[in-house]
Amino acid sequence: MRWKNLVDENNKLTFEGGRQNVELLRFIGMLLIMGHHLYHIGFVGSYICRNCWVWVDFYFILTGIFTYKHFSSIQDRENPGSEALIYTIHKFKRFFGYTVIAVLLQYIIDNVDYLFTGDIHSFIRSFIYAPYEILYLSSSGICSARVAPIWYLSAMLIVFPMMVYLMQKVPEFWKVFAFTFPILYFGHKGVNTDRAWPNDMARALACMALGTLAYLCAEFLAKQNVEKKIRKIILSGIEICSALFAIYVSVLNKDYINIMELLFFIICVLMISGVTYSSCIKGEVFKFLGKLSMPMFIFHWGIGSLANILTDNLKQRFLFYYIGTLLVAMLALGITRFLKQNEFRTGKKRTA
């Protein structure tokens, strides 16, 4: 049976009605990524969550899933190249304002000593590479990222248009690529955090391609005629155990980090297939937590930098880091929502 014939009405329920399970785990993953970055506020050694950098791959996979979902339902695009670029710009402009604020804040924090010494020229000159970081180009190798987590968005931006183009122009080739490339990449590199050029981009592409494969497998699983209650119990158990084991491995810094990509794949397939009890999770609170994850991701590094300035007490830094990030993210969402509502009332669209 051809894959394109497997799409049915269940997909609408799976992605629109049962997506809160994804949003909940997206938020948990963000907290764990922040745990990895505790070294930024002074934690040393093999502290808990040191290996939680790996949850960035989970984010990449989710991006691949929902991007493929969008384009798999669109047929006969006349200008796939233009569509790829337009879709990329539309995707990134949603959090571009957050990025501008976070990058400028970080550059100010890193170079504030120039202001105290009256060296205004050096302070201004220190911003010379800020535009590259604001435009998500740091992973290209042109400059290093002052806001370290921005590498994730930069790597995604660089390979995203090519991925979207292939999804539209040669969809059958893309499916084969989505199967082959992640196997070759992770077979060669393993699950890794190697930042040497061009690994950021290769890692992003491999994980997003894996997202396509996860989507296809989820479609297939949703179509199988298995007794519903038994299937839900068994598959829900696999899903829960996989998620808990992924958290266990990354939080406690276990050596078998190479299992993480397989765990993420299993978790994503089961979550989006709609065949487990997690798809029954409902509530605006879970949607809200999921929405918090992006501003938290962008702002938490700067909040950590402020914590380093404000106190030398590690416990106080920790509390400021997490609580401050949550509050700033909620404020950012509130402002964004206000601007969108105002735009709707006035009938005017913002240009930035």
LINFEN-V932173 format. One record per helix or strand of 3 or more residues. SS is the DSSP state (2 for helix, 1 for strand). FROM is the first residue (numbers start at 1). TO is the last residue. Records with the same first field share a line. If there is no record, write none. Layout:
SS=FROM-TO + FROM-TO
//
This chain:
2=3-6 + 10-17 + 20-41 + 52-72 + 80-93 + 96-116 + 120-125 + 130-134 + 138-140 + 150-169 + 171-189 + 199-223 + 228-251 + 257-273 + 277-280 + 284-310 + 314-346
//
